[in-house]
Protein backbone atom coordinates (compact mmCIF):
# COMPACT_ATOMS: atom_id res chain seq x y z
CA UNK A 1 0.00 0.00 0.00
CA UNK A 2 1.29 3.47 -0.77
CA UNK A 3 2.30 5.88 1.98
CA UNK A 4 -0.09 8.56 0.73
CA UNK A 5 -2.99 6.11 0.93
CA UNK A 6 -1.99 5.05 4.43
CA UNK A 7 -1.67 8.72 5.47
CA UNK A 8 -5.09 9.51 4.04
CA UNK A 9 -6.67 6.66 5.95
CA UNK A 10 -5.01 7.67 9.20
CA UNK A 11 -6.34 11.19 8.77
CA UNK A 12 -2.89 12.75 9.22
CA UNK A 13 -2.88 14.55 5.89
CA UNK A 14 -5.32 17.17 4.71
CA UNK A 15 -7.38 17.25 1.51
CA UNK A 16 -4.67 19.19 -0.40
CA UNK A 17 -2.06 16.44 0.04
CA UNK A 18 -1.91 16.01 -3.74
CA UNK A 19 -1.03 19.69 -4.12
CA UNK A 20 1.92 19.40 -1.71
CA UNK A 21 4.45 18.52 -4.46
CA UNK A 22 3.69 21.89 -6.06
CA UNK A 23 4.06 23.90 -2.85
CA UNK A 24 7.68 24.75 -3.66
CA UNK A 25 6.66 26.59 -6.81
CA UNK A 26 6.99 30.32 -6.51
CA UNK A 27 5.07 32.66 -8.69
CA UNK A 28 6.63 34.73 -11.43
CA UNK A 29 6.67 37.73 -9.10
CA UNK A 30 7.91 35.80 -6.08
CA UNK A 31 6.43 35.28 -2.68
CA UNK A 32 8.18 38.13 -0.90
CA UNK A 33 6.37 40.70 1.22
CA UNK A 34 6.01 43.15 -1.68
CA UNK A 35 4.38 40.61 -3.99
CA UNK A 36 1.96 39.40 -1.33
CA UNK A 37 1.01 42.94 -0.27
CA UNK A 38 0.70 44.08 -3.90
CA UNK A 39 -1.62 41.18 -4.61
CA UNK A 40 -3.79 41.89 -1.59
CA UNK A 41 -3.92 45.58 -2.55
CA UNK A 42 -4.91 44.66 -6.12
CA UNK A 43 -7.64 42.40 -4.78
CA UNK A 44 -8.88 45.29 -2.63
CA UNK A 45 -9.53 47.36 -5.79
CA UNK A 46 -12.53 45.19 -6.64
CA UNK A 47 -14.25 45.33 -3.28
CA UNK A 48 -17.37 47.36 -2.46
CA UNK A 49 -15.47 49.01 0.40
CA UNK A 50 -12.92 50.44 -2.03
CA UNK A 51 -15.57 51.62 -4.50
CA UNK A 52 -17.69 53.30 -1.81
CA UNK A 53 -14.63 54.95 -0.22
CA UNK A 54 -13.35 56.23 -3.56
CA UNK A 55 -16.79 57.56 -4.49
CA UNK A 56 -17.07 59.33 -1.13
CA UNK A 57 -13.62 60.91 -1.52
CA UNK A 58 -14.43 62.14 -5.04
CA UNK A 59 -17.81 63.56 -3.94
CA UNK A 60 -16.19 65.39 -1.01
CA UNK A 61 -13.30 66.59 -3.24
CA UNK A 62 -15.64 68.00 -5.87
CA UNK A 63 -18.08 69.43 -3.30
CA UNK A 64 -15.49 71.40 -1.31
CA UNK A 65 -14.00 72.81 -4.51
CA UNK A 66 -17.36 73.77 -6.06
CA UNK A 67 -18.81 75.24 -2.86
CA UNK A 68 -15.64 77.27 -2.45
CA UNK A 69 -14.44 75.99 0.93
CA UNK A 70 -11.05 75.65 -0.72
CA UNK A 71 -9.60 76.28 -4.14
CA UNK A 72 -6.76 73.73 -4.38
CA UNK A 73 -8.39 72.03 -7.40
CA UNK A 74 -10.93 74.24 -9.12
CA UNK A 75 -13.07 73.15 -12.06
CA UNK A 76 -12.14 71.19 -14.36
CA UNK A 77 -10.43 69.32 -11.46
CA UNK A 78 -7.01 68.80 -13.02
CA UNK A 79 -5.49 67.50 -9.76
CA UNK A 80 -8.32 64.95 -9.35
CA UNK A 81 -7.78 63.84 -12.96
CA UNK A 82 -4.05 63.50 -12.23
CA UNK A 83 -4.81 61.46 -9.11
CA UNK A 84 -7.03 59.10 -11.13
CA UNK A 85 -4.35 58.75 -13.80
CA UNK A 86 -1.73 57.95 -11.16
CA UNK A 87 -4.06 55.46 -9.52
CA UNK A 88 -4.74 53.76 -12.88
CA UNK A 89 -1.02 53.66 -13.67
CA UNK A 90 -0.41 51.62 -10.51
CA UNK A 91 -3.70 49.71 -10.37
CA UNK A 92 -3.39 48.09 -13.79
CA UNK A 93 0.02 46.43 -13.13
CA UNK A 94 -1.04 45.40 -9.63
CA UNK A 95 -4.20 43.79 -10.99
CA UNK A 96 -2.16 42.01 -13.67
CA UNK A 97 0.26 40.84 -10.98
CA UNK A 98 -2.63 39.44 -8.93
CA UNK A 99 -4.08 37.69 -11.99
CA UNK A 100 -0.70 36.19 -12.91
CA UNK A 101 -0.13 34.91 -9.39
CA UNK A 102 -3.65 33.42 -9.35
CA UNK A 103 -3.04 31.80 -12.73
CA UNK A 104 0.17 30.23 -11.36
CA UNK A 105 -1.74 28.84 -8.38
CA UNK A 106 -4.55 27.57 -10.63
CA UNK A 107 -2.03 25.83 -12.89
CA UNK A 108 -0.28 24.18 -9.94
CA UNK A 109 -3.65 22.99 -8.57
CA UNK A 110 -4.74 21.73 -12.00
CA UNK A 111 -1.45 19.81 -12.36
CA UNK A 112 -1.89 18.30 -8.91
CA UNK A 113 -5.50 17.36 -9.70
CA UNK A 114 -4.47 15.74 -12.99
CA UNK A 115 -1.75 13.76 -11.21
CA UNK A 116 -4.28 12.69 -8.58
CA UNK A 117 -6.72 11.53 -11.28
CA UNK A 118 -3.92 9.52 -12.92
CA UNK A 119 -3.04 7.92 -9.57
CA UNK A 120 -6.71 7.06 -9.02
CA UNK A 121 -6.94 5.51 -12.49
CA UNK A 122 -3.78 3.47 -11.85
CA UNK A 123 -5.05 2.33 -8.45
CA UNK A 124 -8.40 1.38 -10.00
CA UNK A 125 -6.68 -0.62 -12.73
CA UNK A 126 -4.54 -2.40 -10.11
CA UNK A 127 -7.66 -3.25 -8.07
CA UNK A 128 -9.35 -4.63 -11.19
CA UNK A 129 -6.29 -6.79 -11.90
CA UNK A 130 -6.30 -8.12 -8.33
CA UNK A 131 -10.04 -8.81 -8.53
CA UNK A 132 -9.56 -10.70 -11.80
CA UNK A 133 -6.77 -12.79 -10.26
CA UNK A 134 -8.89 -13.55 -7.22
CA UNK A 135 -11.84 -14.55 -9.41
CA UNK A 136 -9.53 -16.87 -11.34
CA UNK A 137 -8.29 -18.43 -8.10
CA UNK A 138 -11.87 -18.92 -6.89
CA UNK A 139 -12.75 -20.68 -10.16
CA UNK A 140 -9.73 -22.99 -9.77
CA UNK A 141 -10.71 -23.79 -6.19
CA UNK A 142 -14.29 -24.51 -7.28
CA UNK A 143 -13.01 -26.85 -9.99
CA UNK A 144 -10.78 -28.63 -7.44
CA UNK A 145 -13.71 -28.87 -5.03
CA UNK A 146 -15.92 -30.31 -7.77
CA UNK A 147 -13.22 -32.84 -8.68
CA UNK A 148 -12.75 -33.83 -5.01
CA UNK A 149 -16.53 -34.17 -4.58
CA UNK A 150 -16.64 -36.49 -7.61
CA UNK A 151 -13.74 -38.57 -6.22
CA UNK A 152 -15.46 -38.75 -2.84
CA UNK A 153 -18.67 -39.90 -4.51
CA UNK A 154 -16.81 -42.55 -6.53
CA UNK A 155 -14.98 -43.77 -3.42
CA UNK A 156 -18.23 -43.84 -1.45
CA UNK A 157 -19.84 -45.93 -4.20
CA UNK A 158 -16.80 -48.22 -4.31
CA UNK A 159 -16.90 -48.58 -0.48
CA UNK A 160 -20.61 -49.38 -0.63
CA UNK A 161 -19.98 -51.96 -3.31
CA UNK A 162 -17.19 -53.57 -1.26
CA UNK A 163 -19.32 -53.41 1.89
CA UNK A 164 -22.17 -55.14 0.04
CA UNK A 165 -19.79 -57.89 -1.19
CA UNK A 166 -18.38 -58.42 2.30
CA UNK A 167 -21.86 -58.48 3.74
CA UNK A 168 -22.96 -60.94 1.07
CA UNK A 169 -20.03 -63.28 1.86
CA UNK A 170 -20.61 -63.06 5.61
CA UNK A 171 -24.30 -63.82 5.20
CA UNK A 172 -23.57 -66.76 2.84
CA UNK A 173 -21.29 -68.47 5.29
VOGU-3710 file (C-alpha; in Angstrom, 3 decimals, decimal comma):
1> xxxxxxxxxx> 0,000/0,000/0,000  1,293/3,467/-0,772  2,302/5,880/1,980  -0,093/8,565/0,733  -2,986/6,113/0,930  -1,985/5,055/4,427  -1,666/8,718/5,472  -5,086/9,510/4,039  -6,670/6,664/5,955  -5,013/7,669/9,202
11> xxxxxxxxxx> -6,337/11,191/8,774  -2,894/12,753/9,220  -2,880/14,549/5,894  -5,322/17,169/4,705  -7,379/17,251/1,514  -4,672/19,190/-0,398  -2,063/16,439/0,040  -1,907/16,008/-3,743  -1,032/19,686/-4,119  1,922/19,405/-1,715
21> xxxxxxxxxx> 4,454/18,523/-4,464  3,691/21,887/-6,060  4,056/23,902/-2,847  7,681/24,747/-3,665  6,661/26,585/-6,813  6,989/30,317/-6,505  5,069/32,658/-8,692  6,628/34,726/-11,431  6,670/37,730/-9,098  7,914/35,800/-6,084
31> xxxxxxxxxx> 6,430/35,277/-2,679  8,180/38,129/-0,903  6,365/40,697/1,219  6,008/43,152/-1,682  4,375/40,606/-3,992  1,962/39,402/-1,328  1,013/42,937/-0,273  0,702/44,082/-3,895  -1,620/41,178/-4,614  -3,794/41,887/-1,589
41> xxxxxxxxxx> -3,923/45,583/-2,555  -4,909/44,660/-6,116  -7,635/42,401/-4,775  -8,883/45,291/-2,632  -9,529/47,365/-5,794  -12,534/45,187/-6,643  -14,252/45,334/-3,280  -17,367/47,355/-2,459  -15,473/49,011/0,397  -12,920/50,443/-2,025
51> xxxxxxxxxx> -15,574/51,618/-4,498  -17,689/53,299/-1,806  -14,633/54,951/-0,217  -13,355/56,234/-3,563  -16,789/57,564/-4,490  -17,075/59,330/-1,128  -13,625/60,911/-1,517  -14,432/62,139/-5,042  -17,810/63,563/-3,939  -16,194/65,392/-1,012
61> xxxxxxxxxx> -13,301/66,592/-3,239  -15,637/67,995/-5,867  -18,076/69,427/-3,299  -15,491/71,395/-1,308  -14,002/72,806/-4,513  -17,363/73,768/-6,056  -18,815/75,239/-2,862  -15,645/77,267/-2,446  -14,441/75,989/0,926  -11,045/75,648/-0,721
71> xxxxxxxxxx> -9,600/76,280/-4,135  -6,763/73,732/-4,384  -8,388/72,027/-7,402  -10,934/74,239/-9,116  -13,073/73,147/-12,060  -12,136/71,186/-14,356  -10,434/69,322/-11,458  -7,010/68,804/-13,019  -5,494/67,504/-9,765  -8,319/64,954/-9,353
81> xxxxxxxxxx> -7,784/63,841/-12,957  -4,049/63,504/-12,232  -4,809/61,455/-9,105  -7,031/59,101/-11,129  -4,348/58,747/-13,798  -1,731/57,947/-11,159  -4,055/55,455/-9,525  -4,745/53,758/-12,879  -1,023/53,660/-13,671  -0,407/51,618/-10,508
91> xxxxxxxxxx> -3,699/49,714/-10,372  -3,386/48,090/-13,785  0,018/46,429/-13,132  -1,045/45,401/-9,635  -4,197/43,790/-10,991  -2,160/42,005/-13,668  0,263/40,841/-10,977  -2,626/39,439/-8,931  -4,078/37,694/-11,988  -0,703/36,195/-12,907
101> xxxxxxxxxx> -0,133/34,907/-9,387  -3,645/33,423/-9,346  -3,043/31,805/-12,734  0,167/30,235/-11,361  -1,743/28,840/-8,383  -4,549/27,575/-10,626  -2,029/25,829/-12,886  -0,280/24,182/-9,936  -3,646/22,991/-8,571  -4,736/21,727/-12,004
111> xxxxxxxxxx> -1,455/19,806/-12,359  -1,894/18,298/-8,913  -5,502/17,362/-9,698  -4,466/15,737/-12,992  -1,752/13,757/-11,205  -4,279/12,690/-8,584  -6,719/11,526/-11,284  -3,921/9,519/-12,922  -3,040/7,924/-9,572  -6,707/7,062/-9,023
121> xxxxxxxxxx> -6,938/5,509/-12,485  -3,783/3,470/-11,851  -5,051/2,330/-8,454  -8,401/1,378/-9,999  -6,681/-0,622/-12,733  -4,539/-2,399/-10,107  -7,661/-3,255/-8,071  -9,350/-4,633/-11,194  -6,287/-6,794/-11,904  -6,297/-8,116/-8,334
131> xxxxxxxxxx> -10,037/-8,810/-8,529  -9,557/-10,702/-11,803  -6,766/-12,795/-10,263  -8,893/-13,554/-7,219  -11,843/-14,547/-9,412  -9,529/-16,866/-11,345  -8,294/-18,430/-8,104  -11,872/-18,916/-6,887  -12,752/-20,683/-10,158  -9,730/-22,985/-9,775
141> xxxxxxxxxx> -10,711/-23,788/-6,189  -14,290/-24,508/-7,280  -13,013/-26,846/-9,987  -10,779/-28,627/-7,444  -13,707/-28,870/-5,032  -15,919/-30,309/-7,770  -13,222/-32,836/-8,678  -12,748/-33,835/-5,011  -16,525/-34,173/-4,581  -16,644/-36,493/-7,607
151> xxxxxxxxxx> -13,743/-38,570/-6,217  -15,461/-38,751/-2,837  -18,672/-39,904/-4,510  -16,811/-42,555/-6,529  -14,976/-43,765/-3,420  -18,233/-43,845/-1,452  -19,840/-45,933/-4,199  -16,803/-48,217/-4,307  -16,897/-48,584/-0,481  -20,615/-49,377/-0,633
161> xxxxxxxxxx> -19,979/-51,961/-3,307  -17,190/-53,572/-1,255  -19,324/-53,414/1,887  -22,168/-55,137/0,035  -19,788/-57,886/-1,188  -18,380/-58,417/2,295  -21,863/-58,483/3,738  -22,957/-60,940/1,065  -20,027/-63,279/1,859  -20,612/-63,057/5,613
171> xxx> -24,296/-63,821/5,197  -23,574/-66,757/2,839  -21,289/-68,472/5,295
//
